């Protein structure tokens, strides 16, 4: 729900020292398109110790972009 999402973001902001209510603006959206808003398990893939990969897509028809992060 929107309320639960705000609660989670507020908690993360508190840890990071940011107040989302004071430093930003809430925009709550939704979609009836089955290609958007799908639930699923997300995670970070560890390629080797200390190196992880994160993917994102610019849209539902785009191929995943992989970013490899070496700490």
Secondary structure, DSSP 8 states (H G I E B T S, - for coil): -HHHHHHHHHHHHHHHT--HHHHS--------STTSS-------EEEETTEEEEEE-SSTTS--EEEEEE-
